[in-house]
Amino acid sequence: MEKKQSDNILSLHGDEKKKKVFRSIIKELFPVELLIKIDEISRQHDIDNNSKTPEIIELLHQYNVPFEPLGNGTNRYGILVNGYVVKIALDRMGKIDNQREFKYSKMLYPSVVKVYECATTGLVATFEYVTIFTLDDFYSYQEEMRPILREISENFLVGDIGISTDNYVNWGIRNDESICILDFAYIYSLSYKGFKCTCEDEGTLQFDNDFVFLKCPMCGKKWSFSDIRKRISKADEINEIGDISKIGYILHKSEEILVENPEFSPHDFKKPKKNRKDKHNNHKGHTVTYDTSEEGQKNALEKLNNIMEEYKNEQEKKTHGKQNCKSRRSFGGIK
């Protein structure tokens, strides 16, 4: 997150580089000890995700995190902190969802919400706050939704955001009245071979007019997004996301002056409308990756790294059952 101040100029290797002050809500309000405890809860396999939420809420109060609850999704729990949405992963898939949205937000903004920062593990991420669609909004904005979906679908396959009453809570309206997608965790590059039909011609699947179902242009077979997603392995998902620390600023404390890197800023997917000032978001679009390597917290960091390594090994031996938490709340159907 970015603190308002005049730009500083730094001469670096003969070039003038702008310096800015960046602020991390995660570093400021989520100490490493709290992240460790949240991660331990996220790795519990003997309870469902809805049952994990009360434990996380208790920890947030214990560590005096000033938040308002937004609700549970399938894989993440959402809270509102100082005008920003924070999504906390409830399981392994929730971590992948946070990482995936962090990676693709700068490519798809302003068609999707900004993701300002994300723990390198995906445990916690900070998002732009946007007002969720009502059902009336869904019917009123359908003609504006279609061009957004059409443009995204040229390069990506995205589930659960098509024009359907099942998906309208995944859309929202900014203060400037522009619309955007709030939840885009199910986004995949069309380069996946899994997005081809199983027919002899192996036709590349295409969305229907409402971007809900997919159809093979060769044999005409109809596919649901869930059918296609099952063909993507967890290893493929992790490999596609890669190392998110390479696509964002690394902060070692809650506020830090860094040289501005244009590559870490959102690349407009389409020309946005002129924004009027949003009281919730004074960030100018720089994504920030949170890193836990702050000096003075080495012991806690070592413990967290050990936990992550144990968790990684654990996942290679176990398969997860389906989670039963399906509730969606006011900030846009967090998965």
C-alpha positions as CSV (number, residue, x, y, z in Angstrom):
1,M,0.0,0.0,0.0
2,E,1.2,3.5,-0.8
3,K,1.5,6.4,1.6
4,K,0.9,9.8,0.2
5,Q,4.0,12.0,-0.2
6,S,5.9,13.7,-2.9
7,D,8.0,11.5,-5.2
8,N,11.7,11.1,-4.4
9,I,14.3,10.6,-7.2
10,L,17.2,8.2,-6.8
11,S,20.1,8.0,-9.3
12,L,20.6,4.3,-9.9
13,H,23.1,3.0,-12.4
14,G,23.1,6.3,-14.2
15,D,19.2,6.4,-14.5
16,E,16.8,8.5,-12.6
17,K,14.5,6.3,-10.6
18,K,11.4,7.4,-8.6
19,K,11.2,6.4,-4.9
20,K,8.0,6.0,-3.1
21,V,6.8,5.1,0.4
22,F,4.9,1.8,0.6
23,R,2.9,0.6,3.5
24,S,1.8,-3.0,4.2
25,I,-1.3,-3.7,6.2
26,I,-0.2,-7.3,6.6
27,K,3.2,-6.3,8.1
28,E,1.5,-3.7,10.3
29,L,-1.3,-5.8,11.7
30,F,-0.4,-9.4,11.2
31,P,2.8,-10.3,13.2
32,V,4.6,-13.5,12.3
33,E,3.3,-15.3,15.4
34,L,-0.3,-14.6,14.3
35,L,0.4,-15.8,10.8
36,I,1.9,-19.0,12.2
37,K,-1.2,-19.7,14.3
38,I,-3.5,-19.0,11.3
39,D,-1.4,-21.2,9.1
40,E,-1.7,-24.1,11.7
41,I,-5.5,-23.7,11.6
42,S,-5.5,-23.7,7.8
43,R,-3.7,-27.1,7.8
44,Q,-6.2,-28.8,10.0
45,H,-7.9,-31.6,8.0
46,D,-10.2,-33.0,10.7
47,I,-12.6,-30.0,10.7
48,D,-14.3,-28.1,7.8
49,N,-13.6,-24.6,6.9
50,N,-16.6,-23.1,8.5
51,S,-15.4,-24.5,11.8
52,K,-12.0,-22.9,11.3
53,T,-13.4,-19.4,11.1
54,P,-14.3,-19.0,14.8
55,E,-10.7,-20.0,15.7
56,I,-9.3,-17.4,13.3
57,I,-11.7,-14.7,14.7
58,E,-10.5,-15.5,18.2
59,L,-6.9,-15.0,17.1
60,L,-7.7,-11.7,15.4
61,H,-9.2,-10.4,18.6
62,Q,-6.3,-11.8,20.6
63,Y,-3.8,-9.9,18.5
64,N,-6.0,-6.7,18.4
65,V,-6.5,-6.7,14.6
66,P,-9.2,-4.0,14.0
67,F,-11.6,-5.7,11.6
68,E,-15.1,-6.1,10.5
69,P,-16.3,-9.6,9.4
70,L,-17.3,-10.0,5.8
71,G,-18.0,-13.7,5.6
72,N,-16.8,-17.2,4.7
73,G,-16.2,-18.5,1.2
74,T,-15.4,-22.0,0.2
75,N,-11.6,-21.6,0.8
76,R,-11.1,-18.1,2.4
77,Y,-12.5,-15.9,5.2
78,G,-12.9,-12.2,4.4
79,I,-12.6,-9.3,6.7
80,L,-12.6,-5.5,6.3
81,V,-9.5,-3.7,7.7
82,N,-9.1,0.0,7.5
83,G,-11.1,0.2,4.3
84,Y,-9.4,-2.8,2.6
85,V,-10.6,-6.3,2.1
86,V,-8.3,-9.0,3.6
87,K,-8.8,-12.6,2.5
88,I,-7.4,-15.2,4.8
89,A,-6.8,-18.7,3.4
90,L,-8.6,-21.5,5.2
91,D,-6.8,-24.3,3.4
92,R,-4.3,-25.1,0.7
93,M,-6.6,-24.0,-2.1
94,G,-7.3,-20.7,-0.4
95,K,-3.6,-20.0,-0.5
96,I,-3.5,-20.8,-4.2
97,D,-6.5,-18.6,-4.8
98,N,-4.8,-15.6,-3.1
99,Q,-1.6,-16.1,-5.1
100,R,-3.5,-16.5,-8.4
101,E,-5.5,-13.3,-7.9
102,F,-2.4,-11.4,-6.9
103,K,-0.6,-12.6,-10.1
104,Y,-3.4,-11.8,-12.5
105,S,-4.9,-8.7,-11.0
106,K,-2.4,-6.3,-12.6
107,M,-3.0,-7.9,-16.0
108,L,-6.8,-7.7,-15.7
109,Y,-7.3,-4.4,-13.8
110,P,-9.6,-2.5,-14.0
111,S,-11.9,-5.3,-15.1
112,V,-11.1,-7.0,-11.7
113,V,-10.3,-5.5,-8.3
114,K,-6.8,-4.6,-7.3
115,V,-4.8,-6.9,-5.2
116,Y,-2.5,-4.7,-3.2
117,E,-0.4,-7.3,-1.4
118,C,-0.1,-11.0,-0.7
119,A,1.9,-13.1,1.7
120,T,4.4,-15.1,-0.3
121,T,2.7,-18.3,0.9
122,G,-0.7,-17.0,-0.1
123,L,-2.0,-17.2,3.5
124,V,-3.2,-13.6,3.6
125,A,-3.9,-11.0,0.8
126,T,-5.2,-7.4,0.7
127,F,-7.7,-6.2,-1.9
128,E,-9.6,-3.2,-3.1
129,Y,-13.0,-2.7,-1.4
130,V,-15.8,-2.6,-3.9
131,T,-19.6,-2.6,-3.3
132,I,-21.1,-5.9,-4.2
133,F,-23.8,-6.2,-6.9
134,T,-27.4,-6.5,-5.8
135,L,-29.7,-8.7,-7.9
136,D,-31.1,-5.5,-9.5
137,D,-27.6,-4.4,-10.4
138,F,-27.0,-7.8,-12.0
139,Y,-29.9,-7.3,-14.4
140,S,-29.1,-3.6,-15.0
141,Y,-25.4,-4.1,-15.9
142,Q,-25.5,-7.2,-18.1
143,E,-24.6,-5.3,-21.2
144,E,-21.5,-3.9,-19.5
145,M,-20.5,-7.3,-18.2
146,R,-20.5,-9.0,-21.6
147,P,-17.6,-6.9,-23.1
148,I,-15.5,-7.4,-20.0
149,L,-16.1,-11.2,-20.2
150,R,-15.5,-11.3,-23.9
151,E,-12.2,-9.5,-23.7
152,I,-10.9,-11.7,-20.8
153,S,-12.0,-14.9,-22.5
154,E,-9.7,-14.1,-25.4
155,N,-6.7,-15.1,-23.2
156,F,-8.2,-16.8,-20.1
157,L,-10.8,-19.2,-19.0
158,V,-12.5,-17.9,-15.8
159,G,-15.1,-19.7,-13.9
160,D,-18.0,-18.5,-11.7
161,I,-18.2,-15.0,-13.2
162,G,-20.5,-15.6,-16.1
163,I,-23.9,-13.9,-16.5
164,S,-26.0,-16.0,-14.1
165,T,-27.8,-15.4,-10.9
166,D,-25.5,-17.9,-9.4
167,N,-22.5,-15.6,-10.0
168,Y,-23.8,-12.0,-9.5
169,V,-22.2,-11.7,-6.0
170,N,-18.8,-12.0,-7.7
171,W,-19.3,-8.6,-9.3
172,G,-19.3,-5.1,-7.8
173,I,-19.5,-1.4,-8.4
174,R,-16.8,1.1,-7.6
175,N,-17.4,4.7,-6.4
176,D,-17.0,6.0,-9.9
177,E,-19.8,3.6,-11.0
178,S,-17.5,1.4,-13.1
179,I,-18.1,-2.3,-12.6
180,C,-15.5,-5.0,-11.9
181,I,-15.1,-8.7,-11.0
182,L,-14.5,-9.2,-7.3
183,D,-13.6,-12.9,-7.2
184,F,-11.5,-14.3,-10.1
185,A,-9.6,-17.1,-8.4
186,Y,-10.7,-19.6,-11.0
187,I,-8.7,-18.1,-13.8
188,Y,-6.5,-20.1,-16.2
189,S,-4.5,-19.5,-19.3
190,L,-6.0,-20.8,-22.5
191,S,-2.7,-22.5,-23.2
192,Y,-3.7,-25.4,-21.0
193,K,-4.3,-28.5,-23.1
194,G,-7.1,-29.4,-20.7
195,F,-9.2,-26.7,-22.3
196,K,-9.5,-28.8,-25.4
197,C,-12.4,-31.2,-26.1
198,T,-11.9,-34.9,-25.7
199,C,-13.3,-35.5,-29.2
200,E,-11.2,-36.7,-32.1
201,D,-10.7,-33.1,-33.4
202,E,-9.7,-31.8,-30.0
203,G,-11.5,-28.5,-30.5
204,T,-10.6,-25.6,-28.2
205,L,-13.6,-25.0,-26.0
206,Q,-15.4,-21.7,-26.2
207,F,-17.8,-19.9,-23.9
208,D,-21.5,-19.6,-24.7
209,N,-23.0,-16.1,-24.9
210,D,-23.5,-15.8,-21.2
211,F,-20.0,-17.1,-20.4
212,V,-21.4,-19.9,-18.1
213,F,-20.9,-23.1,-20.2
214,L,-18.3,-24.1,-22.7
215,K,-18.9,-25.7,-26.0
216,C,-16.7,-27.6,-28.5
217,P,-16.9,-25.9,-31.9
218,M,-16.1,-29.2,-33.6
219,C,-18.4,-31.8,-32.1
220,G,-20.8,-29.4,-30.2
221,K,-20.3,-31.1,-26.8
222,K,-21.3,-28.9,-23.9
223,W,-19.0,-28.6,-20.8
224,S,-19.4,-27.0,-17.4
225,F,-16.4,-25.1,-15.9
226,S,-16.2,-27.5,-13.0
227,D,-15.8,-30.4,-15.5
228,I,-12.8,-28.6,-17.1
229,R,-11.2,-27.5,-13.8
230,K,-11.1,-31.1,-12.6
231,R,-8.6,-31.8,-15.5
232,I,-6.1,-29.4,-14.1
233,S,-3.6,-30.9,-11.6
234,K,-2.6,-29.1,-8.4
235,A,1.0,-29.3,-9.7
236,D,0.0,-27.5,-12.9
237,E,-1.7,-24.8,-10.9
238,I,1.4,-24.2,-8.7
239,N,3.7,-24.2,-11.7
240,E,1.5,-21.7,-13.5
241,I,1.5,-19.2,-10.5
242,G,5.3,-19.5,-10.0
243,D,7.1,-17.4,-7.4
244,I,5.0,-14.3,-6.7
245,S,7.8,-12.6,-4.9
246,K,9.3,-11.9,-8.3
247,I,6.3,-9.9,-9.4
248,G,5.9,-7.5,-6.5
249,Y,7.8,-5.3,-4.0
250,I,9.3,-7.1,-1.0
251,L,8.6,-5.3,2.2
252,H,10.6,-6.1,5.4
253,K,8.6,-3.7,7.6
254,S,5.2,-2.1,7.7
255,E,6.4,1.1,5.9
256,E,9.4,1.2,3.5
257,I,10.8,3.5,0.8
258,L,11.5,1.6,-2.4
259,V,12.4,2.4,-5.9
260,E,9.3,2.3,-8.1
261,N,9.1,-0.5,-10.6
262,P,6.6,0.0,-13.4
263,E,6.5,-3.8,-13.9
264,F,4.8,-4.2,-10.5
265,S,2.0,-1.7,-11.3
266,P,-1.3,-2.8,-12.9
267,H,-1.3,-2.9,-16.7
268,D,-4.6,-1.6,-17.8
269,F,-6.6,-4.4,-19.4
270,K,-8.9,-1.8,-20.9
271,K,-9.1,1.9,-20.5
272,P,-10.7,2.7,-17.2
273,K,-13.1,5.4,-16.5
274,K,-11.8,8.4,-14.7
275,N,-11.9,7.6,-11.0
276,R,-13.2,10.0,-8.4
277,K,-11.5,9.8,-5.1
278,D,-12.4,6.7,-3.2
279,K,-12.4,7.1,0.6
280,H,-11.5,3.4,1.0
281,N,-8.6,3.3,-1.4
282,N,-5.8,5.9,-1.6
283,H,-3.3,3.3,-3.1
284,K,-2.2,4.3,-6.6
285,G,-2.1,0.8,-8.0
286,H,1.2,-0.7,-6.9
287,T,1.0,-4.3,-6.0
288,V,3.1,-5.2,-2.9
289,T,4.3,-8.7,-1.9
290,Y,4.7,-9.3,1.8
291,D,7.8,-11.1,3.0
292,T,8.4,-12.5,6.5
293,S,12.2,-12.1,6.5
294,E,12.3,-9.1,8.9
295,E,15.3,-9.0,11.1
296,G,14.4,-9.6,14.7
297,Q,11.7,-12.2,13.9
298,K,14.1,-14.9,12.8
299,N,13.0,-17.6,15.3
300,A,9.4,-17.1,14.3
301,L,10.3,-17.1,10.7
302,E,12.2,-20.4,11.0
303,K,9.2,-22.0,12.7
304,L,6.9,-20.7,9.9
305,N,9.3,-22.1,7.2
306,N,9.4,-25.4,9.0
307,I,5.7,-25.5,9.1
308,M,5.4,-24.7,5.4
309,E,7.9,-27.5,4.6
310,E,6.0,-30.0,6.7
311,Y,2.8,-28.9,5.1
312,K,4.3,-29.3,1.6
313,N,5.4,-32.9,2.4
314,E,2.1,-33.7,3.9
315,Q,0.2,-32.6,0.8
316,E,2.2,-35.0,-1.4
317,K,0.8,-37.9,0.7
318,K,-2.7,-36.8,1.3
319,T,-5.7,-35.8,-0.8
320,H,-8.2,-33.4,0.4
321,G,-11.9,-34.1,0.6
322,K,-14.4,-31.6,-0.6
323,Q,-15.1,-28.7,1.7
324,N,-18.7,-28.1,2.6
325,C,-18.6,-24.4,3.2
326,K,-20.5,-22.7,0.4
327,S,-21.7,-19.5,1.9
328,R,-21.1,-16.2,0.1
329,R,-21.2,-12.8,1.7
330,S,-21.3,-9.1,1.0
331,F,-17.9,-8.6,-0.5
332,G,-18.3,-10.9,-3.5
333,G,-18.4,-14.7,-3.1
334,I,-14.9,-15.3,-1.7
335,K,-13.8,-18.8,-2.7
